[in-house]
Amino acid sequence: MTLTRWLLALLSLLGAQAALAAGPVQYRLDPVHTRVMFAVSHAGFSNAIGTVSGSTGTLLFDPDDWSSAKLEVSVPLDRIDLGDEKWNKAAMANRLLDVKDHPQATFVSTRIEPIDAQRASVYGTLRLHGVSKEVKLDVTLNALKRHPMPPFRRTAGFSATTTLDRMDFGIDAWKAVIGDTVELRIEAEAVRDRGGAEEEPAIDAPPPEDATEPDEAQAPPVTPETEPVTTP
């Protein structure tokens, strides 16, 4: 093959890879590195802080076109953690979250209003305690790049905040003890989804004890069979 033909073949390959990379890409939430934190007044003395881990869902995302993004999330409310077993049970009981009848909260985006390259207002329907309401998330894109640990998958990381009124969702017990306003902070990581086409380590697996910090020399080479390393 002459040099000219080789260069044309290389350009053709790069063009094909660029075309595949263009447009929205499907991601799936990493349940280990996605967590919902909430804060609510405890009789005016302090803000009780709790978390919910293990959220799952999908994200369709193009950093060059936030408006095309689509997000669906499911939050397992039976994993609520207020730092005390008795309070965990009280929060999940029928007078509050009623987890037995409403085990999950869900969020499905309906529209996205970009602010700049890193931020957007994400509107969607939150279903909680059997009630569906529109909420707005203030979302920041922290990073979109290849993860530095195996299996080196392209990963998107986000932070989001919003404020809810629990009364809007019919959670109205213990008014003298629990405040109405609930502040939410969400930290999420989403991994590029290849539809199960290849075997890979579980995304929630911690690095081995003898793992060393990866560097460029350890990274796998870019070939037509591997995902190109790009930075949006």
C-alpha positions, 0 to 999 in steps of 0.5 A: 500500500502506498503512503497516499493510500495509507493516509486515505485509509487512516483518514477514512477510519478516523472519519468513521470513528468521529461519525460514530462519536457524534450525537447523543451517547447512551450511558448507564448510571453507576449505582456505587458512585451515584448517591442522593443526599437530602437535608431536612430540618429537625424541629429547627435544631439542626438539619438532619442529613440522609443519603440513598445509594444504589440508584440505577438508570440511563442517560442519553447525552451529547455534551455539544447538545444538552437539549437532546439529553434524556434521563431516567432514574430509579432510586431505591428508598429502602436504602435510605440511611439517616445514620440510625437504624430506628430513624431509618425504619421511621422514615420508611414507615407508612406515615412518611415514605411508606416504602412498602407501597412505594419502594422507589422514587423515579425521575424522567426528564422532560426538557433540558435548558442549557445554561453554558457548556457545563451547566443546565436546568433539567426539568422532569417528572419526579414520582415520589410516594405515589405522587408525580410532580415536575421538578427542576434540577440544577445540573453541573457536568463535572467531567466527561472522559475515559475513566483512569481505572480498568476497564477504562470506560468513558464516564460522565460525572454530574452534580445536581441540586434541587429543593422539594416541599414534602407536602407536595408529595403527600408526606405530611406526618410529624409537622412539629418535628420534620420541616417541610422543605427538603434540600437534595444534592445528587452526585452521579456517575454514568458509564458508556453503555455498549449494550452488553456486547463485551465482557468487562469487570463490574463497575462497582468493583474496587481496585485491587489492593496492589493496584497502582495509579494508571498512567499513559504508559499503562493505558491500552493503545487506541485501535479500530477495536477500542474506543478512541480517547477523546475529551469533549 
